[in-house]
Amino acid sequence: LSYNVREKAEVAPLLATAAAAGGRVINAAQDVFWGGHHGHFADLDGHIWEVAFNPFSPLGPRGEFQWNGAA
């Protein structure tokens, strides 16, 4: 599962919020070779989540993911 954010700077604080709520950070926020930025955590049930910023697919006005910025 993935939670997409509007800005690169949102990834690390969201991982910290997940950890403060009892989640376990698996991968700290880091740049990805293709230009994105992400990190991973496990929730209390053990499900793995990605927190991701994709500069090539900005989120829509309601926060919806859009491939290449298109609805």
C-alpha positions as CSV (number, residue, x, y, z in Angstrom):
1,L,0.0,0.0,0.0
2,S,1.2,3.5,-0.7
3,Y,0.3,6.9,0.7
4,N,1.3,9.7,-1.7
5,V,2.2,13.2,-0.6
6,R,2.5,16.5,-2.5
7,E,6.0,17.4,-1.4
8,K,9.3,15.6,-0.8
9,A,9.5,17.2,2.7
10,E,6.3,15.4,3.8
11,V,7.8,11.9,3.6
12,A,10.0,11.9,6.7
13,P,7.5,13.6,9.1
14,L,4.8,11.1,8.1
15,L,7.1,8.2,8.8
16,A,7.8,9.7,12.2
17,T,4.1,10.1,12.8
18,A,3.6,6.4,12.0
19,A,6.4,5.4,14.4
20,A,5.0,7.6,17.2
21,A,1.6,5.8,16.7
22,G,3.3,2.4,17.2
23,G,4.3,1.6,13.6
24,R,7.8,0.4,12.7
25,V,9.9,2.3,10.2
26,I,11.4,-0.2,7.8
27,N,13.2,2.2,5.4
28,A,13.9,5.8,6.3
29,A,13.0,8.5,3.8
30,Q,15.4,8.4,0.9
31,D,15.7,9.6,-2.7
32,V,14.9,7.1,-5.4
33,F,17.1,6.7,-8.5
34,W,14.3,7.8,-10.9
35,G,13.8,11.1,-9.0
36,G,11.2,10.3,-6.4
37,H,11.5,10.1,-2.6
38,H,10.0,7.5,-0.3
39,G,10.2,5.4,2.9
40,H,8.4,2.4,4.3
41,F,6.8,1.4,7.6
42,A,4.8,-1.5,9.0
43,D,1.5,-0.7,10.7
44,L,0.3,-2.4,13.9
45,D,-1.1,-5.3,11.9
46,G,2.2,-5.8,10.1
47,H,1.0,-4.4,6.8
48,I,3.8,-2.6,4.9
49,W,3.1,1.0,3.7
50,E,5.1,3.2,1.4
51,V,5.0,6.9,1.9
52,A,5.9,8.4,-1.5
53,F,6.6,11.6,-3.3
54,N,6.5,11.3,-7.1
55,P,7.6,14.6,-8.8
56,F,6.3,13.3,-12.2
57,S,2.7,12.7,-11.0
58,P,1.5,15.6,-8.9
59,L,-1.6,14.9,-6.8
60,G,-4.9,16.3,-8.0
61,P,-6.9,19.0,-6.2
62,R,-8.6,16.4,-3.8
63,G,-5.3,14.6,-3.2
64,E,-5.9,11.9,-5.8
65,F,-3.0,10.2,-7.6
66,Q,-2.7,11.1,-11.3
67,W,-0.3,9.3,-13.7
68,N,1.9,11.9,-15.3
69,G,-0.3,14.7,-13.7
70,A,-3.4,13.7,-15.6
71,A,-6.7,12.6,-14.2
